[in-house]
Amino acid sequence: MKATIYQMRLDGAKLPDREWQAAPVGPGRITLGYMSGRSELCAVRVLEFRSPQTTGGLSDSLLPPLFEPELLLITNTRLRFRGFQTVEGSRRAVVQEWLCELGEDGEIRINV
């Protein structure tokens, strides 16, 4: 689904509202999938935010992936997730929160 993302934390620390609200990323597409490590027993959920344009069938990542995301809020126009992001250039992971503002085609479809 199309969305604009606001990262609500920096290096794990919660940002003041005015700071994260001033730095939207997007628009892009949100996708939820799984990433497996050396064994399929070690699969983790991954939320990704990618460019809507593709190059050779692949789209560029707009933000580092959010690992093991939890859905904290759902409204008609917003989703809020909390998970872990890796810090660029290190093996360290920090808590991150995304506030996702859904685009016009942001209809949420749930298949049961």
C-alpha positions in Angstrom: 0.0 0.0 0.0 1.2 3.6 -0.7 2.2 5.6 2.3 4.4 8.4 3.7 6.5 7.4 6.7 7.6 9.4 9.8 10.4 7.9 11.8 9.6 8.7 15.4 12.9 7.8 17.0 16.6 8.5 16.4 19.1 5.9 17.6 16.3 4.4 19.8 15.5 7.7 21.5 12.0 9.1 21.0 12.1 12.4 19.1 9.9 15.4 20.0 6.8 15.6 17.9 7.9 18.7 15.9 11.1 17.0 14.8 9.7 13.7 13.4 6.7 15.6 11.9 9.1 17.8 9.9 10.9 14.9 8.3 8.5 12.7 6.3 9.9 10.0 3.9 8.1 9.0 0.8 5.8 8.4 -0.8 6.5 4.7 -1.1 5.1 1.3 -0.7 4.9 -0.7 2.6 5.4 -4.4 2.4 5.4 -7.1 5.2 7.3 -10.3 4.6 9.7 -12.7 6.2 13.5 -13.0 6.1 15.2 -16.2 7.1 18.6 -16.7 8.4 20.7 -19.8 8.1 17.8 -21.9 8.9 14.1 -21.6 8.1 13.4 -22.1 11.8 14.9 -18.6 12.3 12.5 -16.5 10.1 11.8 -13.0 11.3 9.0 -10.6 10.2 10.3 -7.6 8.1 8.4 -4.4 7.3 9.9 -2.6 4.3 9.3 0.8 2.8 10.3 0.9 -0.9 10.1 3.3 -3.8 7.0 3.0 -5.9 9.2 3.0 -9.0 11.0 -0.2 -10.0 14.3 -0.6 -11.9 14.6 -4.0 -13.5 11.8 -5.4 -11.4 13.3 -4.2 -8.1 12.4 -1.1 -6.1 14.9 0.8 -4.0 14.5 0.7 -0.2 13.7 4.2 1.2 14.4 3.3 4.8 16.3 0.5 6.6 13.9 -2.5 7.2 11.9 -2.7 10.5 12.4 -6.1 12.0 9.7 -7.9 14.1 7.3 -5.0 13.8 4.3 -4.7 16.1 1.2 -2.9 15.0 0.4 -0.2 17.7 -2.3 1.9 16.1 -4.7 1.5 13.2 -7.1 4.2 11.9 -8.7 5.0 8.6 -5.6 6.9 7.5 -2.7 5.8 9.7 -0.8 2.8 10.9 1.8 2.9 13.6 4.5 0.2 14.0 7.3 -0.4 16.5 10.2 -2.7 15.8 14.0 -2.8 15.4 16.3 -1.2 12.8 19.9 -1.9 12.3 22.2 1.1 12.6 24.1 1.8 9.3 27.7 0.7 9.4 27.3 -1.4 12.6 25.8 -4.7 13.9 23.8 -2.8 16.5 19.9 -2.6 16.4 17.8 0.0 18.0 14.1 0.5 18.7 12.3 2.4 15.9 8.7 3.5 15.4 7.0 4.4 12.1 3.9 6.4 11.7 2.5 5.6 8.3 0.1 8.0 6.6 -1.8 6.0 4.0 -2.1 7.3 0.4 -5.3 7.6 -1.6 -5.1 3.9 -2.5 -4.3 3.0 1.1 -7.3 0.8 1.5 -6.5 -2.0 4.0 -7.5 -5.4 2.8 -7.5 -8.4 5.2 -7.8 -11.9 3.7 -9.2 -14.4 6.2 
